[in-house]
Amino acid sequence: MRTNNVLGILFSNSNDETLPELTRLRTMGSVPYGCRYRLIDFPLSSMVNAGISKVGVITKANYRSLMDHLGMGKAWDLSRKREGLIFLPPFVGAGTGGNQTRIEGLRSAAEFLANSKEEFVVMSDCNIVCNFDYRALLQKHAESGAQITIACRRGPAPLYNTLRLQLDESTRVTEARLTAAADSNALYSLNIFVLRKSLLESLLREANAQGAGDYEFIQRNVNSLRIFGAETTEHARVIDSLQNYYDASLELLQPDVRRALFVPARPVFAKSQDDMPTIYGLRSVVNNCLVAEGCQIKGEARGSVIFRDVVIEKGASVKNCVLMQGSYISAGVTLESVIADKSVTIKPGKTLVGARNFPLYLGKKIVV
């Protein structure tokens, strides 16, 4: 399958409700992650690495920071006269609201789909931290003769409603259940779908006529369409709660996780920001941390993920924390198991302690 014949679709707001602390003022796709990235960087980079040169980003609300991050798509080589990166905000008319579901988002983007000349469509959410091999997925779709291919993974299922799949020996889907029940060994959909554009448009018309929800086009057609599962064993972390975000962030301190995510042959691209190198004080202590550029660390930092332009003053101690861009940790402060959103200020002498299984969250621009 020629990847320049494939249209990419990203749902930037899907599953916002599972991470309300971080998505109150931003989309799921623009949630900061790993010192310098946003969550959308991973699926978008995976598509670009597979040779997909036209990607539509469906948005619902709070997408200002997402637009600032993506810009015209230059960091992903998607700033082009034709094709490239296209924002698809909700169509809002009199008496209507913004997109609420993937189906409604696709309906709003119906004209974009109709005008696209690509034969195939690959769709993905933005809350999956994974360096995904879309070339292999598209190849499997072509070889299996599937009408729809669903990327799936076996393991602890997400906490939100998603499809749990059963496959036969040929990997054809025989059952698709929509549930949020706890399961430590489920075969669940990663919400990455491949299908022909013409089939997607037909299913959207059917959903519009019948009022079908997000996954009903799969469930209703298990027997009538050739729907196959493509199980992946690649490292993948589905962000479905603040705890999961915290765990996924600290996982980056493990070398094997970094090697699985940052594959030299499939780089993860992001908006570049020219900044000075991080400055470390003469008596500073930094142990097992990820530290972005532009920081000033004069105190102690252990087992933490530290974004750009963070200041940790002399006498401050930070342990097992996620400190986002522009955070200021004053002298004498003790932080443990804390997630500090952008531009948080902690005044001198404060002690804030969460737990590894219950991190303390500080909202954007809060002063403590």
ZALUMGU-678504 format. One line per field, with one value per residue (C-alpha): x, y, z; residue in three letters. Coordinates in steps of 0.001 Angstrom, whole numbers. Each point is the difference from the previous one (the first is absolute). Layout:
! residues N
east <- [X ...]
north <- [Y ...]
up <- [Z ...]
type <- [ALA ...]
! end
This chain:
! residues 368
east <- [0 1364 54 -422 -3434 -942 -1716 741 -2659 806 -2645 1660 -2780 -941 -57 520 -2411 2351 2675 -1984 2836 2206 -2663 -2076 1884 1488 -757 1208 2313 1752 642 3748 2030 3612 1713 -567 -2833 -3795 -2038 -975 3683 59 -2861 757 3693 -915 -2191 2677 2659 -2247 -113 -3485 183 -3534 -1380 -3219 -194 -3596 -501 -2910 995 2970 2250 1883 3094 -194 30 2932 1938 -708 78 56 1527 3577 1603 -1656 730 -3718 166 -911 -1970 -2048 -777 1943 -1599 -3613 -1915 -3648 -1792 -3669 -2652 -2304 -3199 -3079 -1300 2900 2900 3508 1007 -643 1004 2271 -3028 -1136 3529 159 -3406 1275 3009 -2136 951 3699 -405 -1937 2654 2900 1300 1627 -1534 591 -431 1853 -1531 1449 -615 2754 148 2228 3712 1516 2427 -2378 1064 -2757 1794 -365 -3661 -798 1857 -2006 -3219 877 1142 -2971 -2630 -1668 -2562 819 3138 115 3331 -314 2098 -243 404 -1753 -2900 -587 -2377 -2330 -2422 1903 -438 1083 617 -57 1875 -106 3076 191 -122 -3481 -2117 -2797 -1203 332 -1314 -102 800 2091 147 3354 1975 3702 327 -2406 495 -1093 -142 2582 -2553 2204 -2036 875 -2660 -833 -1222 -3057 -948 460 -2286 -2591 157 -334 -3163 -1344 877 -1676 -3195 -83 1482 2837 2683 3788 494 -3323 1222 2437 -2387 -2842 2225 2091 -1770 -642 3453 3460 1339 3427 2101 3694 1467 3129 2575 1747 270 -3204 -1432 -3637 -470 -3373 466 2248 1619 703 1477 2265 1106 597 2095 2232 297 2163 2748 405 2504 -1971 -3135 1927 1529 -3465 -1489 2877 989 2720 -1683 -3337 791 -2584 -205 -1075 -30 3550 755 3441 1057 3157 1456 -1100 2104 944 1130 3316 -1645 -3049 -904 -1795 -553 -1983 -1903 -1053 803 -866 2010 -311 -234 1872 564 1750 -1647 -728 -2041 -442 -2065 -1875 -1032 851 -1247 1501 777 -580 1847 874 1623 2756 -1225 -3071 -575 -2026 -663 -2167 -1608 -1171 748 -1352 1366 717 -503 1847 1010 1218 2729 -751 -2937 -548 -2022 -703 -2352 -1334 -1207 432 -1684 1537 1217 -698 1779 802 956 2934 -181 -3087 -285 -2328 -63 -2171 488 1133 -3529 -1691 2021 -812 -1021 557 -1913 1404 1406 -898 2025 409]
north <- [0 3427 2139 3176 -1418 59 2841 381 1129 872 598 2535 186 -3659 -1196 3511 -904 -2664 2592 3093 1445 443 488 2715 2651 -2109 -2979 -3512 337 3045 -1486 462 -3177 -1035 3402 1377 -1854 109 -3195 696 -105 -3799 -988 2903 -919 -3663 950 2215 -2694 -2385 2418 1432 3570 1252 43 1584 898 -27 2324 767 2633 1533 -463 3289 -1571 -2846 2455 1842 -3250 -1413 3267 -742 -3434 1024 -2203 -3026 1078 622 3686 -315 1721 -3145 -2687 442 747 1174 1121 -1053 2014 -742 1379 1987 1441 1496 -2256 -2434 -806 -1167 -3540 -2427 -3361 -1331 -605 3600 1209 -1998 1306 3531 -879 -1606 2623 -490 -3757 437 2297 -2259 -2153 -2675 -3478 -1097 1594 -754 1479 272 1569 2061 -1543 -2936 386 -2327 124 -1858 -1695 1085 -1511 -3457 676 1153 -2980 -2396 1714 -489 -3609 -1176 1312 1761 2727 1391 -689 840 327 -1749 -1008 -2573 1087 2071 1696 3781 1360 1578 -1683 -1642 -3044 -3365 -2331 -3700 -1274 -3312 -1838 2257 3118 878 1721 -2298 2106 3646 971 3594 53 1711 -3028 -628 -2731 -693 -2069 1379 283 3596 2441 2781 2053 -114 -937 -521 -131 1329 3581 -1034 -2548 2593 2435 -2739 -917 3662 317 -3126 1342 3308 -1747 -2347 2259 -2445 734 -78 -3762 -1246 4 -2714 -1958 7 -1189 -2727 -2666 1974 1565 -1533 1586 -1190 672 840 -810 1953 -827 3359 2098 2002 1946 1104 3205 -396 1646 2384 -2976 -1617 3246 222 -3629 357 3129 -1621 -3104 2120 -207 -3670 -466 -2847 2150 2852 -2409 -1345 3484 1854 -2282 1536 -1293 1537 3305 1868 3568 3016 3779 1209 2826 1557 358 168 -3160 -910 1538 -2199 1639 -896 -2036 -1188 -3696 -1525 -3758 -2059 2923 1128 3691 2263 3030 3444 -1160 1253 -2694 1115 -2444 -3729 -1945 -3760 -2322 2859 1259 3691 2077 3160 3135 -1557 1597 -2019 2327 -826 -2105 -1279 -3757 -1606 -3744 -2109 3098 1213 3733 1647 2992 3133 -1444 1851 -1917 2397 -550 -2444 -1644 -3772 -1674 -3713 -1754 3300 916 3738 1405 2881 3125 -1234 1909 -1572 2587 -526 -2614 -1857 -3808 -1799 -3780 -2370 -3721 -2167 -1438 3372 2923 3540 2234 3771 1837 2385 3298 -857 1712 -2029]
up <- [0 -946 3137 -2053 -797 3703 1848 3722 2489 3630 2678 2293 2607 344 3620 1413 2767 1366 803 1102 2061 -3080 -2691 1660 -1984 -2812 -2218 739 -2993 1482 3469 712 295 372 477 -3509 -1710 -202 -202 -3625 -1001 273 -2367 -2352 -227 -537 -2952 -1513 463 -1954 -2933 624 -1264 636 3557 1233 3700 1246 2961 2300 2562 1819 -3021 141 1578 -2521 -2897 1572 341 -3457 -1921 -3728 591 -875 2687 -1625 -3602 -480 -918 -3667 -2735 -456 2512 3251 3374 80 3098 42 2699 736 -2309 2276 -1373 1591 2731 -231 2242 -696 -822 2848 -1482 -2709 -2232 411 -646 -3222 -1058 550 -2187 -2735 -2598 786 -481 -3224 -1462 962 -2848 2189 -275 3610 3417 3226 3171 3496 3405 1629 3487 -962 710 -2569 -2887 -2297 -3234 -2380 -2991 1533 843 -3534 -1457 2168 -1063 -3673 366 2087 -2400 2936 -472 3444 2037 3708 1803 3350 2971 2762 3612 2686 -1757 137 2626 -2563 -2415 -2799 -2199 1390 -2921 -684 -3060 -1812 -1303 -3044 2300 -1232 2639 1174 2932 1010 3432 1249 3700 2652 2306 1678 -1746 468 -3180 -2580 -3741 -417 -2887 -107 -1967 -3084 -3078 -3672 -2729 -3444 -120 -1983 2672 2757 -1819 -456 3707 949 -2102 1678 3448 -823 -1056 2999 2663 676 2570 -233 -139 -1258 -3600 1107 2220 -2529 -2820 1623 -2043 -3179 -504 -1 3179 1102 3075 -169 3400 899 2633 -223 3139 362 2895 -170 2009 1710 3421 1889 1719 -3354 -1338 3034 -305 -3754 601 2610 -2206 -2287 2609 -976 -2872 -1606 -194 -1610 -2520 -868 -517 -1604 -2834 -2232 -3160 1063 1749 2074 -1281 2031 -172 549 2392 55 3610 2059 1555 3506 2768 2962 3263 1585 2779 -1915 13 -2989 -5 -2548 -1519 -3463 -273 -2924 -1087 1548 3629 3057 2599 3171 2429 -132 -2579 88 -2170 -1683 -3447 -337 -2954 -1501 2012 3421 2914 3109 2513 2473 2928 -1874 -333 -2788 -75 -2352 -1506 -3411 -292 -3136 -1844 1982 3486 2763 3117 2679 2579 2779 -1812 242 -2749 -343 -2451 -1350 -3494 -509 -3098 -1973 1815 3535 2786 3374 2642 2374 2707 -1232 217 -2401 52 -2016 -498 -2914 -211 649 -1408 1042 -2923 -147 -2708 -2579 1372 3591 2726 3189]
type <- [MET ARG THR ASN ASN VAL LEU GLY ILE LEU PHE SER ASN SER ASN ASP GLU THR LEU PRO GLU LEU THR ARG LEU ARG THR MET GLY SER VAL PRO TYR GLY CYS ARG TYR ARG LEU ILE ASP PHE PRO LEU SER SER MET VAL ASN ALA GLY ILE SER LYS VAL GLY VAL ILE THR LYS ALA ASN TYR ARG SER LEU MET ASP HIS LEU GLY MET GLY LYS ALA TRP ASP LEU SER ARG LYS ARG GLU GLY LEU ILE PHE LEU PRO PRO PHE VAL GLY ALA GLY THR GLY GLY ASN GLN THR ARG ILE GLU GLY LEU ARG SER ALA ALA GLU PHE LEU ALA ASN SER LYS GLU GLU PHE VAL VAL MET SER ASP CYS ASN ILE VAL CYS ASN PHE ASP TYR ARG ALA LEU LEU GLN LYS HIS ALA GLU SER GLY ALA GLN ILE THR ILE ALA CYS ARG ARG GLY PRO ALA PRO LEU TYR ASN THR LEU ARG LEU GLN LEU ASP GLU SER THR ARG VAL THR GLU ALA ARG LEU THR ALA ALA ALA ASP SER ASN ALA LEU TYR SER LEU ASN ILE PHE VAL LEU ARG LYS SER LEU LEU GLU SER LEU LEU ARG GLU ALA ASN ALA GLN GLY ALA GLY ASP TYR GLU PHE ILE GLN ARG ASN VAL ASN SER LEU ARG ILE PHE GLY ALA GLU THR THR GLU HIS ALA ARG VAL ILE ASP SER LEU GLN ASN TYR TYR ASP ALA SER LEU GLU LEU LEU GLN PRO ASP VAL ARG ARG ALA LEU PHE VAL PRO ALA ARG PRO VAL PHE ALA LYS SER GLN ASP ASP MET PRO THR ILE TYR GLY LEU ARG SER VAL VAL ASN ASN CYS LEU VAL ALA GLU GLY CYS GLN ILE LYS GLY GLU ALA ARG GLY SER VAL ILE PHE ARG ASP VAL VAL ILE GLU LYS GLY ALA SER VAL LYS ASN CYS VAL LEU MET GLN GLY SER TYR ILE SER ALA GLY VAL THR LEU GLU SER VAL ILE ALA ASP LYS SER VAL THR ILE LYS PRO GLY LYS THR LEU VAL GLY ALA ARG ASN PHE PRO LEU TYR LEU GLY LYS LYS ILE VAL VAL]
! end
